[in-house]
């Protein structure tokens, strides 16, 4: 997938969490605020659930994302997570464009 905006990532998170919530017998999902901590709020039950989410985000993005560079304290907070994924997809698109520009022209 090409560049994802933070809004694209937030929309994916909301859909993903709504499906998880409904399958666990919970009601509807409220709007996701930037400061919502997915673990502290109980939206993600445990570390395994969080790893499932990170894998789902990578599938959505269509690429591997290096979450090691994201501050562990911010990783489960909606706003920083959405911005980080957006920045990672933008960075890779810029790197690919630079590589293409450096190819010899015939």
N, C-alpha and C positions, 0 to 999 in steps of 0.2 A: 504494500500500500504506500502511497505517496505521503507527503507531509500531513500530519494530524494536528489539528489545533487543540488547545486545552479543552475547548467546548466539545470537540469530537470525542476525546477521551472521557470526559465527564458523562456524555450521553451513553457511551458504552458501559461505563461503570454503573450508571443508573439502571440500564437494562439488565446487566449481569446480576446486580444485587436484587433487583425486583424479582427475577426468576428464582434466585436462591431463597429470598424471603417467602415467596408464595409456595415453594416446594417444602418449606419448613413449617407451613401452617400460619405464618404471620400475615398480617393485613398488608395494605399498600405501603409503598415506600415514599417517605417524604422527600422533598427536594434535598439534594446533596449540597451542603454548605462547604465553602473552602476550608473551614477549620474543623470539619468533621473527621475524627479519628476512627477509621473503620474497625480497628480492634477494640478500642475503649468503648465505642458505642454498641458493640455486640453485633454489628452488621456482618463482620467476619468472626467466626467462632474461635478460631485457634490458628496456630502457625501453619498447619497443613492447609486450612482454608485460604490463608493468605498466599501461600505458594501456588495454590490452584488459581487464585486471582491473577498473580503475576504471569503465570503461563497463559492464561486467557488473554491478558493484555498483549502479550507477545504475538499470539495468534491473530488477534485483531489488527495489530500493527503490521503483520506480515513479515516480521523479522525478529531477530534476537535483540534484546535490550539489556545493556549492562547496568543492572540495578546496583552494582557494587559502588558506583560513583555517587549514588544518592544517599544523603545523610539518613542513617537508620532511624533517627527520631522523626524525620519528615516522611518516611516511606509509606506509612499507613494513613497519612493525612491527605484528604482529597485534593486540595488546591496544589500543594507541592508535587504530588504524584502526577496529576494531570499535566502540569507545566513541564515536569521532567520528561515524561514520555513524548510530549510535543517537541521539546528541544532536541531529544535524541533522534526523532524522525527527521527534523529539519537539518540537524548536523550531518546526518548520513546523506541526505539529498544534496547538500552543498558539497560534501566530499566527492560524491559521484559526479557532480557537474564539473568540479575542478579537475578530476581525473580525465573526463571526456575532453575538456578544453585543452589538456596537455598532450593529447594524441597528435601525432604528426598529420598535417593536412596534405592531401595529394593533389 
